Amino acid sequence: MTRTVSLFILLAGLLWTITAPAQAPYTEFKVGKFNPKAVKSGYLFGVHLGRMIDESLSWGLEINYFQRNYRKDVEIVSEVTRGGTKPETKMRLLEFTTHIVPLLLKLNYEHPIAYGAPFYVRASAGAGWEMVWNSENNYEEGIKDNRFYSGFGWQVSAGLGFAISSSGNLFVDVFYNNSRVKRNRNVVKNLPVWEELDISGLGVKVGVSIVGFGW
C-alpha cells in the first residue's frame, strides 16, 4: 500500500511540475449517484483539480466521497389518540454506514461536437487508490464493528458538456469504477488469506467546470 501511494504522489507531482508553468488550471465540482456491487446505491460528491495540456487534453487529481446508510427499524406500538392522530413507537435493530473514498489520477479529453458549437464530448480514464470505511452497529445482538478496506482501482467515463460562459461549463458523465478493496491480509498454512469487498459499478455525475480556477 505504501509503495503504491508513494508512486501515485510522485507521479502527480511530476505532472504538475511539467504542466504548471504554461498551462491553465481548472476545477470541477461534481455530484452524482453510484451503484457498487457490494453496497447498495447511494449519492456521491467529488472535486477534480487539474491542468490543461493542450486545447483537448488535460490531467488532474480527483477525489470522490460516497456514503450509504442502512437502518432496520420495527414498529412496536401503534395507537390512535383522542385527536385522531396515529403516532408509532419504533425500535432500531441495525444501523450500517459505508463510506467510499477513491483518489484518482486522471487523463481527460474534451472536444467540441462541431466548430463553434457550445456542446462538446468528454472522456476520461484514471487510476489510483480507493478506500472504504464500514461502520456496523447491531443493537439487537450488541455487536459493534468498524472495518477499513483499501486497494487499487481504475475508472473510465464518457459524457457531454455545455459551455455556459468563456470559462464555465456544465457536464454530465457516465462512469464505470473497477476496484476490489481488501483487509486482514494474512497467511494461513502458507496460503495467503484476506477479506475482500467488490466496489465495482456504474454511476453518473453532473457538475460544473471552471477554467482558470484551481491549483
C-alpha positions, -999 to +999 in steps of 0.1 A: +000+000+000+027+025+010+046+019-023+015+024-044+005+056-026+041+070-028+043+063-065+009+079-070+020+111-052+054+112-071+037+108-105+011+136-097+039+159-085+059+152-117+030+160-139+022+192-120+059+203-123+058+197-161+025+214-169+023+241-142+044+269-158+025+271-190-010+256-188-042+269-173-057+253-142-093+242-138-116+228-112-147+206-115-173+202-088-195+171-091-225+153-076-240+120-087-251+085-079-230+053-077-241+017-076-212-005-063-217-043-063-211-049-026-231-019-014-265-006-023-266+026-045-260+060-029-250+096-036-215+109-041-197+142-042-164+149-060-138+176-067-114+174-097-083+197-097-064+197-130-043+215-156-047+218-193-021+201-215-034+215-248-069+225-262-083+190-259-062+171-233-059+177-195-049+158-164-059+161-128-064+147-094-100+137-084-113+128-050-149+115-045-169+108-014-197+082-013-220+074+016-247+048+021-267+044+052-289+014+061-312+011+091-336-016+101-365-003+123-395-022+135-428-008+149-436-020+184-466+002+194-492+020+173-522+038+188-548+064+179-550+095+201-582+113+210-573+139+185-573+113+157-535+112+151-517+079+150-482+080+165-459+050+161-432+038+185-403+022+167-372+003+176-339+003+157-323-031+153-295-025+128-275+005+115-248+003+089-229+032+073-205+027+044-180+054+032-161+051-001-133+075-010-115+070-044-084+091-050-076+091-087-051+104-112-069+111-144-063+119-181-092+138-197-103+145-233-127+172-244-136+183-279-165+204-294-191+185-314-187+210-342-167+242-348-182+270-327-208+247-311-214+251-273-217+213-269-186+191-266-179+154-259-159+143-228-140+112-219-115+103-192-095+074-178-078+072-144-064+050-117-055+054-081-062+042-045-096+035-032-106+033+005-137+020+023-148+026+059-177+004+071-194+010+104-217-017+117-240-015+148-262-045+156-282-032+185-302-064+188-272-086+194-250-059+210-223-061+182-204-031+171-176-032+145-156-008+122-139-022+091-113-005+068-106-017+033-082-003+007-068-012-027-060-002-063-088+009-086-094+024-120-122+044-136-134+054-171-161+078-181-178+094-211-202+123-212-214+155-227-207+191-218-222+225-225-204+259-224-223+285-203-195+311-204-160+317-216-146+298-186-176+278-172-191+245-185-219+222-173-215+185-179-229+151-173-207+119-173-215+082-171-187+063-154-175+028-145-154+022-114-134-010-110-119-019-077-117-047-052-105-034-018-090-057+008-083-060+046-069-085+071-042-098+048-026-128+064-010-162+058-027-194+070-009-227+065+015-210+040-015-197+019-024-160+016-058-151+031-077-118+030-112-102+032-123-085+000-151-061-009-161-055-046-169-018-051-170-020-089-201-005-106-217+021-128-226+057-118-234+091-132-220+125-123-232+161-131-213+192-124-196+224-134-161+230-147-144+264-141-113+271-162-087+294-146-097+285-111-076+259-092-040+250-083 
